[in-house]
Amino acid sequence: MTTYLTPGPSQVHPTLREYLDDAWEQDIPSISHRGKAFSDIYQQTETALRQLMDIPADYQILFVGSATEAMERIMQSLVASRSHHFVSGAFSSKWLQIAKQLGKNPTSTITPDGHAFADLTAPEDTELVCITHNETSTGALFPAKELAVLTSLPHRPLVALDVVSSAPMIELPWTGLDAVFFSVQKAFGLPAGLGVLIVSPRALAAAHKHEANGLSLGSYHSLPQLSASAQKFQTPATPNVLSIYLLGRVAADMAKNIKPLRRKTLERANALYKTLEASDYATPFVSDPQWRSPTVVVAEITGGNKALYDSLVQAGLVPGQGYKVYKEAHVRIANFPAVNDHTFETLLRHLRNFTPDK
């Protein structure tokens, strides 16, 4: 049996088949997104997510097509003239590029891939600070103490946080966060095709102000439109009803034991990093342990990744290759909860026993 350790799409949640059967029995793939049945699903999923992620009661939960769409919606609705981006890899760079494409005159603080940020400031005219909490391309995590600095800047810009590959396995400090988003094909263990955008009252007020001042916020998926629909537990356009239902079921499951799940994630990450550090063929790409992701472990492989990658695939363990320019140099291992204990122990043994000449 094959286990996917790729960092998205990744191994699906073990209960997914059961929940798909339940959805089929209830005709969920066929129901109207304007009916009470869907509104109930929306409300149930929202409740499960609030419990799982400790989302404040006055923050709204909105559904979009993907995390990339969430980036665009945030830029369109929350920025009139200036955003500032902390860039440490390909996905934070993509967010910066979206801001440029939308004419938001972004500034940026760029650190070499996988390195810590030396400067945690933003220009005083910054309306929105954009942070990638967990850079999936490099395995770099924004530590809590550094994140606290950016959520309490003296000029109080809005703060948006990409938690695509860290939610819900890392507890978030909601104070100071105004837009948080993720997609479901990573730690939630679901098929791709759904994004979740969580926004504060402060963010919504900014969007309404921009709209009143004549700023174009996009069309059917502007934050005000999404918010108005969400108040009725609906969406402006036909959503991925099945995925919203499945997310609600998986989130409710995770909420029952999220603290042990988070502890296990950290323990597994520590075991992976120690194994890589002890090897003679690999080095964690992020050198500073404080900035290492517990959910996407990235290793630089001496002489290239082909031998290790092929051996893992032959063992039924499919890791991610390096992202873009690192395709042949890195191995990325998704440390998500869908991987069972037996499989994880098999992975550790394989990494410990691997030699490049095998």
C-alpha positions in Angstrom: 0.0 0.0 0.0 1.3 3.5 -0.9 1.4 6.4 1.5 1.7 9.9 0.1 4.1 12.0 2.1 3.9 14.8 -0.5 3.1 18.2 1.0 -0.2 18.7 -0.9 -2.1 17.0 -2.3 -1.2 14.6 0.5 -2.4 11.4 2.1 -6.1 11.6 2.7 -7.7 11.4 6.1 -8.4 7.7 7.1 -12.1 8.3 7.7 -12.6 9.9 4.2 -14.1 6.8 2.6 -16.7 6.5 5.4 -17.6 10.2 5.1 -17.9 9.9 1.3 -20.3 7.0 1.8 -22.3 9.1 4.3 -22.4 12.0 1.8 -23.6 9.7 -1.0 -26.4 8.3 1.3 -27.5 11.9 2.0 -27.4 13.0 -1.7 -25.0 15.8 -0.6 -23.3 16.0 -4.1 -26.7 16.9 -5.6 -28.3 19.2 -3.1 -28.9 22.9 -3.9 -26.5 25.4 -2.4 -29.4 27.7 -1.8 -31.4 25.2 0.3 -31.5 24.6 4.1 -29.5 21.4 3.8 -26.5 23.3 2.5 -26.9 26.1 5.0 -26.9 23.5 7.8 -23.7 22.0 6.4 -22.0 25.4 6.2 -23.0 26.1 9.8 -21.8 22.7 11.0 -18.5 23.1 9.3 -18.1 26.6 10.7 -18.8 25.3 14.2 -16.3 22.5 13.9 -13.6 24.8 12.6 -14.1 27.4 15.3 -13.7 24.6 17.9 -10.7 23.1 16.2 -8.8 26.3 15.6 -10.2 28.4 18.5 -11.4 31.0 16.0 -12.8 34.1 17.7 -16.6 34.4 17.6 -16.6 37.7 15.8 -14.3 36.5 12.9 -16.2 35.3 9.8 -15.4 32.0 8.0 -15.6 32.2 4.2 -15.3 29.6 1.5 -13.4 30.2 -1.7 -11.9 28.0 -4.4 -8.3 27.8 -3.2 -5.6 29.4 -1.1 -4.3 31.2 -4.2 -7.8 32.7 -4.7 -7.7 33.8 -1.0 -4.5 35.7 -1.6 -6.1 37.6 -4.5 -9.3 38.3 -2.5 -7.3 39.7 0.4 -5.2 41.9 -1.9 -8.3 43.2 -3.8 -10.4 43.9 -0.7 -7.9 45.1 1.9 -5.4 47.2 0.0 -5.9 50.5 -1.7 -2.3 51.4 -2.3 0.4 49.6 -0.3 1.0 46.1 1.0 4.3 44.7 2.5 5.3 41.1 2.1 7.8 38.9 4.0 9.2 36.6 1.4 11.2 33.4 2.2 10.3 31.0 -0.6 8.2 30.4 -3.7 4.7 30.7 -2.1 5.4 33.9 -0.3 6.9 35.2 -3.5 3.7 34.2 -5.4 1.7 36.3 -3.0 4.0 39.3 -3.7 3.6 38.7 -7.4 -0.2 38.8 -7.1 0.0 42.1 -5.3 2.2 43.5 -8.1 -0.3 42.1 -10.8 -3.1 43.9 -9.0 -1.2 47.2 -8.9 -0.9 47.4 -5.1 2.6 48.9 -5.1 3.9 46.3 -2.7 7.1 46.5 -0.8 8.9 43.5 0.6 11.4 42.1 3.0 13.2 39.2 1.3 15.4 36.6 3.0 17.3 33.8 1.3 15.2 30.7 1.0 15.1 28.8 4.3 16.6 31.6 6.4 15.3 33.7 9.2 14.3 37.3 8.8 16.7 39.8 10.2 14.4 42.8 9.8 10.8 42.7 11.1 9.6 46.1 10.2 7.3 47.5 7.5 6.9 51.0 6.0 4.6 53.3 7.9 2.2 53.6 4.9 1.7 49.9 4.8 -2.0 49.0 4.9 -1.5 45.2 5.0 1.4 43.0 6.1 1.4 39.6 4.4 3.2 36.7 6.1 3.6 33.1 5.0 3.4 31.2 8.3 4.7 27.9 6.9 6.6 28.2 3.6 5.8 24.9 1.9 8.5 25.2 -0.7 11.4 25.4 1.8 10.1 24.1 5.2 10.5 27.4 7.0 8.1 28.3 9.8 7.5 31.9 11.1 8.1 31.5 14.9 5.5 32.8 17.3 7.6 35.4 18.9 8.5 36.9 15.5 4.9 36.8 14.4 4.0 38.7 17.6 6.3 41.5 16.5 4.5 41.9 13.2 1.0 41.8 14.7 1.8 44.7 17.0 3.6 47.2 14.8 3.1 50.7 16.1 1.2 51.9 13.0 -1.2 48.9 13.2 -1.5 47.7 9.6 -3.8 44.8 8.9 -2.1 41.4 9.0 -2.8 38.5 6.7 -1.4 35.0 7.4 -1.0 32.1 5.0 -1.4 28.9 7.1 -1.9 26.6 4.1 0.5 23.9 5.4 0.5 24.6 9.1 -3.3 24.6 9.9 -4.6 23.1 12.1 -1.5 21.5 13.6 -0.1 24.7 15.1 -2.1 26.9 17.5 -2.5 30.5 16.2 -2.3 33.7 18.1 -5.4 35.3 16.8 -4.8 38.7 18.4 -3.6 41.0 15.7 -4.5 38.7 12.8 -7.0 40.0 10.3 -7.1 37.5 7.4 -6.0 33.9 7.8 -6.4 31.3 5.0 -5.7 27.7 4.1 -6.7 25.0 1.6 -7.8 21.5 2.5 -5.4 19.2 0.7 -2.6 19.3 3.2 -3.0 18.6 7.0 -6.7 18.3 6.7 -6.2 15.3 4.5 -8.9 16.1 1.9 -8.9 16.3 -1.9 -8.0 19.7 -3.4 -10.6 22.2 -4.4 -11.6 24.3 -1.4 -10.0 27.3 0.3 -11.0 28.7 3.7 -10.6 32.4 4.4 -11.1 33.7 8.0 -11.4 37.5 8.5 -11.6 39.8 11.4 -14.2 42.6 12.0 -11.3 45.1 11.3 -10.6 43.5 7.9 -14.3 43.6 6.9 -14.6 47.3 8.0 -11.5 48.1 5.9 -13.1 46.3 2.9 -16.4 48.2 3.3 -14.5 51.5 3.5 -12.6 50.8 0.4 -15.8 49.8 -1.4 -17.5 53.1 -0.3 -14.5 55.0 -1.6 -14.9 53.5 -5.0 -12.1 51.0 -5.0 -12.8 48.0 -7.2 -12.8 44.9 -4.9 -13.4 42.4 -7.7 -16.8 41.1 -8.4 -18.8 38.1 -7.0 -16.1 37.1 -4.5 -15.2 40.4 -2.9 -15.0 40.2 0.9 -18.2 42.2 1.4 -20.0 39.8 -1.0 -18.6 36.7 0.7 -19.4 38.2 4.1 -23.0 39.0 3.2 -23.6 35.5 2.0 -21.8 33.9 5.0 -24.2 35.6 7.3 -26.9 33.4 5.8 -24.6 30.4 5.7 -24.3 30.6 2.0 -21.8 31.5 -0.7 -22.2 34.0 -3.6 -21.6 31.3 -6.2 -22.1 27.6 -6.3 -19.4 26.2 -3.9 -17.8 22.8 -3.5 -20.6 21.5 -1.3 -19.1 18.0 -0.9 -15.7 19.4 0.2 -17.3 21.7 2.7 -19.2 18.7 4.2 -16.1 16.6 4.3 -14.1 19.4 5.9 -16.7 19.7 8.6 -16.6 16.0 9.4 -12.8 15.9 9.5 -12.5 19.1 11.5 -15.0 17.7 14.1 -12.9 14.6 14.4 -9.7 16.5 14.8 -11.2 18.8 17.4 -11.8 15.9 19.8 -8.1 15.4 20.3 -6.3 18.4 18.7 -3.9 18.9 21.6 -2.5 15.3 21.4 -2.4 15.6 17.6 -0.3 18.8 17.9 2.0 17.1 20.4 2.5 14.2 18.1 3.3 16.5 15.2 6.1 18.1 17.1 7.4 14.8 18.4 7.4 13.3 14.9 9.1 16.5 13.5 11.8 16.3 16.1 12.4 12.6 15.2 12.6 13.4 11.5 15.1 16.3 12.0 17.3 14.3 14.4 17.3 11.4 11.9 18.3 13.7 9.0 21.0 15.4 11.1 22.5 12.1 12.1 22.7 10.9 8.5 25.7 11.3 6.2 23.5 12.0 3.1 21.1 14.8 4.2 20.9 18.1 6.0 17.8 20.0 7.1 17.4 22.8 4.6 16.4 25.3 7.3 19.5 25.6 9.5 18.0 27.5 12.5 15.8 25.0 14.5 13.5 27.8 15.6 12.5 28.4 12.0 12.0 24.8 11.0 8.5 23.7 10.1 7.1 20.8 12.1 4.6 20.0 9.3 6.8 20.2 6.1 10.3 18.8 6.8 12.7 19.7 4.0 16.1 18.0 3.6 18.9 18.9 1.2 20.3 15.7 -0.2 24.1 15.4 -0.9 24.6 14.6 -4.5 20.9 15.0 -5.4 17.7 13.4 -4.3 17.2 10.6 -6.9 18.5 7.6 -5.0 16.7 8.5 -1.8 13.5 9.5 -3.6 13.4 6.3 -5.6 14.1 4.1 -2.6 11.3 5.7 -0.6 8.9 5.3 -3.6 9.9 1.6 -3.9 9.0 1.2 -0.2 5.6 2.6 -0.8 6.4 6.0 0.8 6.0 8.8 -1.7 7.7 12.0 -0.5 7.7 15.4 -2.3 10.6 16.3 -4.5 12.1 19.7 -4.1 10.0 22.7 -5.2 11.0 24.2 -8.6 14.7 25.2 -8.5 15.2 22.6 -5.7 13.5 19.7 -7.6 16.6 17.5 -7.8 18.2 18.6 -4.6 15.5 18.4 -1.9 13.1 15.9 -0.4 10.0 17.3 1.3 8.2 15.2 3.8 4.7 16.1 4.9 4.3 15.5 8.6 0.5 15.4 8.6 -1.8 13.5 10.9 -3.3 11.2 8.2 0.0 9.2 8.3 -0.4 6.4 10.9 2.1 5.4 13.5 3.2 2.2 11.8 3.9 4.1 8.5 5.8 6.8 10.3 8.0 4.3 12.1 8.7 2.6 8.7 9.7 6.0 7.3 12.1 6.6 10.1 13.7 3.1 9.8 14.1 3.7 6.0 15.8 7.0 6.5 18.1 5.6 9.2 19.1 2.6 7.1 19.4 4.3 3.7 22.8 4.7 2.1 23.3 6.6 -1.2 24.9 3.6 -3.0 21.8 1.4 -2.5 
